[in-house]
Amino acid sequence: MFRELDDALASALRDIGGGDADAQDASPSTPSFEERLHDLMQEYQLSSRNVATLLRTIVELRQAQ
């Protein structure tokens, strides 16, 4: 479950990492990062504190590589 959530968050972060140009090219039917994150939080029953901890852990692990 962690791997699936990690992959989903990484994908969402990559999507917003491209800057405003990518956001303008996105179709109106594409959910925003916030919507995708909120949906993941509901699906996995995670609080904002849990998500913040998870994101810090992912960032720290990627920096350590």
LUMZA-736357 format. One line per field, with one value per atom (N, C-alpha, C, O, CB): residue number from 1; x, y, z. Coordinates in steps of 0.2 Angstrom, whole numbers, padded with zeros to 4 digits, always signed. Atoms other than C-alpha are relative to their C-alpha. Glycine has a CB too. Layout:
N
i: [NUM; ...]
east: [X; ...]
north: [Y; ...]
up: [Z; ...]
END
This chain:
65
i: [1; 1; 1; 1; 1; 2; 2; 2; 2; 2; 3; 3; 3; 3; 3; 4; 4; 4; 4; 4; 5; 5; 5; 5; 5; 6; 6; 6; 6; 6; 7; 7; 7; 7; 7; 8; 8; 8; 8; 8; 9; 9; 9; 9; 9; 10; 10; 10; 10; 10; 11; 11; 11; 11; 11; 12; 12; 12; 12; 12; 13; 13; 13; 13; 13; 14; 14; 14; 14; 14; 15; 15; 15; 15; 15; 16; 16; 16; 16; 16; 17; 17; 17; 17; 17; 18; 18; 18; 18; 18; 19; 19; 19; 19; 19; 20; 20; 20; 20; 20; 21; 21; 21; 21; 21; 22; 22; 22; 22; 22; 23; 23; 23; 23; 23; 24; 24; 24; 24; 24; 25; 25; 25; 25; 25; 26; 26; 26; 26; 26; 27; 27; 27; 27; 27; 28; 28; 28; 28; 28; 29; 29; 29; 29; 29; 30; 30; 30; 30; 30; 31; 31; 31; 31; 31; 32; 32; 32; 32; 32; 33; 33; 33; 33; 33; 34; 34; 34; 34; 34; 35; 35; 35; 35; 35; 36; 36; 36; 36; 36; 37; 37; 37; 37; 37; 38; 38; 38; 38; 38; 39; 39; 39; 39; 39; 40; 40; 40; 40; 40; 41; 41; 41; 41; 41; 42; 42; 42; 42; 42; 43; 43; 43; 43; 43; 44; 44; 44; 44; 44; 45; 45; 45; 45; 45; 46; 46; 46; 46; 46; 47; 47; 47; 47; 47; 48; 48; 48; 48; 48; 49; 49; 49; 49; 49; 50; 50; 50; 50; 50; 51; 51; 51; 51; 51; 52; 52; 52; 52; 52; 53; 53; 53; 53; 53; 54; 54; 54; 54; 54; 55; 55; 55; 55; 55; 56; 56; 56; 56; 56; 57; 57; 57; 57; 57; 58; 58; 58; 58; 58; 59; 59; 59; 59; 59; 60; 60; 60; 60; 60; 61; 61; 61; 61; 61; 62; 62; 62; 62; 62; 63; 63; 63; 63; 63; 64; 64; 64; 64; 64; 65; 65; 65; 65; 65]
east: [+0004; +0000; +0004; +0003; -0005; -0004; +0014; +0003; +0004; +0006; -0003; +0022; -0005; -0003; +0003; +0005; +0006; -0001; -0002; -0007; +0001; +0003; +0006; +0006; -0001; -0007; +0022; +0000; +0001; +0006; +0000; +0020; -0005; -0004; -0002; +0006; +0003; +0003; +0001; -0006; -0002; +0011; +0006; +0006; +0002; -0006; +0027; -0003; +0000; +0005; +0003; +0016; -0003; -0002; -0005; +0003; +0006; +0005; +0004; -0004; -0005; +0022; +0004; +0005; +0005; -0003; +0030; -0005; -0002; +0001; +0005; +0014; +0000; +0000; -0007; +0000; +0015; +0007; +0008; -0003; -0007; +0034; +0002; +0007; +0005; -0001; +0033; -0001; +0001; -0004; +0001; +0028; -0007; -0011; +0005; +0007; +0013; -0001; -0007; +0000; +0002; +0015; -0003; -0008; +0007; +0004; +0010; -0007; -0011; +0004; +0006; -0004; -0005; -0011; +0000; +0004; -0011; -0002; -0007; +0003; +0002; -0010; -0004; -0007; +0007; +0004; -0019; -0007; -0010; +0000; +0007; -0037; -0004; -0002; -0002; +0004; -0051; -0002; -0004; -0006; +0002; -0056; +0006; +0004; -0002; -0005; -0039; +0000; +0000; +0007; +0000; -0040; +0006; +0012; -0002; -0006; -0028; +0003; +0001; -0003; -0005; -0014; -0004; -0004; +0006; +0004; -0025; -0005; -0006; -0002; +0006; -0040; +0003; +0000; -0004; -0003; -0029; +0003; +0002; +0006; -0003; -0020; -0006; -0006; +0004; +0006; -0037; -0003; -0005; -0005; +0003; -0044; +0004; +0002; -0001; -0004; -0029; +0000; +0000; +0008; +0001; -0030; -0006; -0007; +0000; +0006; -0048; +0000; -0002; -0006; +0000; -0045; +0004; +0002; +0003; -0004; -0031; -0001; +0003; +0007; +0002; -0039; +0006; +0008; -0003; -0006; -0024; -0001; -0005; +0006; +0000; -0023; +0005; +0010; +0000; -0005; -0014; +0007; +0012; -0002; -0006; -0001; +0004; +0010; -0001; -0003; +0002; +0003; +0008; -0006; -0003; +0004; +0006; +0011; -0006; -0006; +0016; +0006; +0011; -0001; -0005; +0026; +0003; +0009; -0002; -0002; +0026; +0003; +0008; -0007; -0004; +0031; +0007; +0011; -0004; -0006; +0045; +0005; +0011; +0000; -0004; +0051; +0002; +0008; -0004; -0002; +0050; +0006; +0010; -0006; -0005; +0060; +0007; +0012; -0002; -0006; +0073; +0003; +0009; -0001; -0003; +0075; +0003; +0008; -0006; -0003; +0077; +0006; +0010; -0006; -0006; +0090; +0006; +0011; -0001; -0006; +0100; +0002; +0008; -0003; -0002; +0101; +0005; +0008; -0006]
north: [-0006; +0000; +0006; +0011; +0000; -0006; +0012; +0001; +0007; -0001; -0001; +0009; +0003; +0007; -0007; -0003; +0013; +0007; +0011; -0004; -0007; +0029; +0004; +0009; +0000; -0004; +0034; +0001; +0006; -0005; -0001; +0031; +0005; +0009; -0007; -0005; +0041; +0007; +0012; -0002; -0006; +0055; +0003; +0009; +0000; -0002; +0055; +0002; +0007; -0006; -0002; +0056; +0007; +0011; -0006; -0006; +0070; +0006; +0011; +0000; -0005; +0080; +0001; +0007; -0003; -0001; +0077; +0004; +0008; -0007; -0004; +0084; +0007; +0011; -0003; -0007; +0100; +0003; +0009; +0001; -0003; +0101; +0003; +0006; -0006; -0003; +0106; +0008; +0011; -0003; -0008; +0124; +0001; -0003; +0003; -0002; +0134; -0002; -0003; +0008; +0001; +0130; -0007; -0007; +0000; +0006; +0112; +0000; -0003; -0005; -0001; +0117; +0003; +0002; +0005; -0003; +0128; -0005; -0004; +0006; +0005; +0113; -0005; -0009; -0003; +0005; +0102; +0001; +0006; -0001; -0001; +0098; +0001; +0000; -0007; -0001; +0104; -0006; -0005; +0004; +0006; +0086; -0003; -0007; -0005; +0003; +0083; +0003; +0009; +0002; -0003; +0085; +0003; +0001; -0006; -0004; +0097; -0004; -0009; +0007; +0004; +0091; +0000; -0005; +0004; +0000; +0096; -0004; -0008; +0007; +0005; +0086; -0007; -0011; +0001; +0007; +0071; -0002; -0007; +0000; +0001; +0073; -0002; -0006; +0005; +0001; +0075; -0007; -0010; +0005; +0007; +0059; -0005; -0010; +0000; +0005; +0049; +0000; -0005; +0001; +0000; +0055; -0003; -0007; +0008; +0003; +0050; -0008; -0012; +0003; +0007; +0033; -0004; -0009; -0001; +0003; +0029; +0002; +0000; +0001; -0002; +0037; +0003; +0002; -0005; -0004; +0049; +0007; +0010; -0001; -0007; +0065; +0004; +0001; +0000; -0004; +0080; -0001; +0000; +0007; +0002; +0076; -0006; -0006; -0001; +0006; +0059; +0001; -0001; -0006; -0001; +0065; +0005; +0004; +0004; -0004; +0079; -0004; -0003; +0005; +0004; +0066; -0005; -0006; -0005; +0005; +0054; +0004; +0002; -0003; -0004; +0068; +0002; +0002; +0007; -0001; +0073; -0006; -0005; +0003; +0006; +0055; -0001; -0003; -0006; +0002; +0053; +0005; +0003; +0001; -0005; +0070; -0002; -0002; +0007; +0002; +0064; -0006; -0006; -0001; +0006; +0047; +0001; -0001; -0005; -0002; +0054; +0004; +0004; +0004; -0004; +0067; -0005; -0003; +0005; +0004; +0053; -0005; -0008; -0005; +0005; +0043; +0003; +0000; -0001]
up: [+0000; +0000; +0000; -0003; +0006; +0000; +0004; -0007; -0009; +0005; +0007; -0013; -0005; -0009; -0003; +0004; -0022; +0002; -0003; +0001; -0002; -0012; -0002; -0004; +0008; +0002; -0015; -0007; -0009; +0002; +0008; -0034; -0002; -0006; -0003; +0002; -0034; +0002; -0002; +0003; -0002; -0024; -0005; -0007; +0007; +0005; -0035; -0007; -0009; -0001; +0007; -0051; +0001; -0004; -0002; -0001; -0044; +0001; -0002; +0006; -0001; -0039; -0007; -0008; +0005; +0006; -0056; -0005; -0008; -0004; +0004; -0064; +0001; -0003; +0001; -0002; -0054; -0001; -0001; +0007; +0000; -0055; -0007; -0007; +0001; +0007; -0074; +0000; -0005; -0005; +0000; -0069; -0003; -0004; -0004; +0002; -0075; -0007; -0009; +0001; +0007; -0093; -0001; -0005; -0004; +0000; -0090; +0003; +0000; +0004; -0003; -0079; -0005; -0005; +0006; +0004; -0093; -0006; -0009; -0003; +0005; -0106; +0002; -0002; -0002; -0002; -0095; -0002; -0002; +0008; +0002; -0100; +0006; +0012; -0003; -0006; -0089; +0004; +0010; -0002; -0003; -0085; +0005; +0008; -0005; -0004; -0077; +0007; +0008; -0003; -0007; -0058; +0002; +0000; +0005; -0002; -0050; +0005; +0008; +0004; -0005; -0038; +0006; +0009; +0000; -0007; -0023; +0000; +0005; +0001; +0000; -0029; +0000; +0004; -0006; +0000; -0032; +0007; +0009; -0006; -0007; -0015; +0004; +0009; +0002; -0005; -0006; -0002; +0003; -0002; +0001; -0015; +0003; +0005; -0008; -0003; -0010; +0007; +0010; -0002; -0008; +0008; +0002; +0007; +0002; -0002; +0008; -0001; +0003; -0004; +0001; +0000; +0005; +0007; -0007; -0005; +0012; +0007; +0012; -0002; -0007; +0027; +0003; +0009; +0004; -0003; +0030; +0002; -0002; -0005; -0003; +0040; -0004; -0007; +0007; +0003; +0033; +0004; +0001; +0001; -0004; +0047; -0003; -0004; +0008; +0003; +0040; -0007; -0009; -0001; +0007; +0022; +0000; -0003; -0004; -0001; +0028; +0002; -0001; +0005; -0002; +0036; -0005; -0006; +0006; +0006; +0021; -0005; -0008; -0003; +0005; +0009; +0003; -0001; -0001; -0003; +0021; -0001; -0003; +0007; +0001; +0021; -0007; -0008; +0003; +0007; +0002; -0002; -0005; -0004; +0002; +0000; +0003; -0001; +0002; -0003; +0012; -0003; -0004; +0008; +0004; +0004; -0007; -0008; +0000; +0007; -0013; +0000; -0004; -0004; -0001; -0007; +0002; +0000; +0005; -0002; +0001; -0005; -0005; +0006; +0005; -0015; -0004; -0009; -0005]
END
